[in-house]
Amino acid sequence: MSHCKALPPLDPHIVEAASQIFKALSDPTRLKILHLLSVEECSVSRIAEQLGLTPSAISHQLAYLRTLRLVRHRREGHTVYYSCDDDHVLALLRQTIEHVTHTSN
């Protein structure tokens, strides 16, 4: 006899949106960008410098993260600054890092 409660099926749009977030988090570069932006607001050049990648590569990843509304930007003169735009995803990121750190010890 099963003791699992019957749950209503998930809406397909919710499943797709959740899948896209996990897809975004599955890429090591995007994971590093989100981790960096969880600590500080950064320009593309600052992120590129910190991660050792080209500004073009960073801009491409940031555009993807923006389409998912995981990061936001603001312009100050000629410089665009990025920051995280989803506290739920940040909590998921922190919990995942904590889990990996805990299980690797």
Stockholm file with secondary structure:
# STOCKHOLM 1.0

chainA/1-105         MSHCKALPPLDPHIVEAASQIFKALSDPTRLKILHLLSVEECSVSRIAEQLGLTPSAISHQLAYLRTLRLVRHRREGHTVYYSCDDDHVLALLRQTIEHVTHTSN
#=GR chainA/1-105 SS CCCCCCCCCCCHHHHHHHHHHHHHHTSHHHHHHHHHHHHCCEEHHHHHHHHTCCHHHHHHHHHHHHHTTSEEEEEETTEEEEEECCHHHHHHHHHHHHHHHHHTC
#=GC SS_cons         CCCCCCCCCCCHHHHHHHHHHHHHHTSHHHHHHHHHHHHCCEEHHHHHHHHTCCHHHHHHHHHHHHHTTSEEEEEETTEEEEEECCHHHHHHHHHHHHHHHHHTC
//
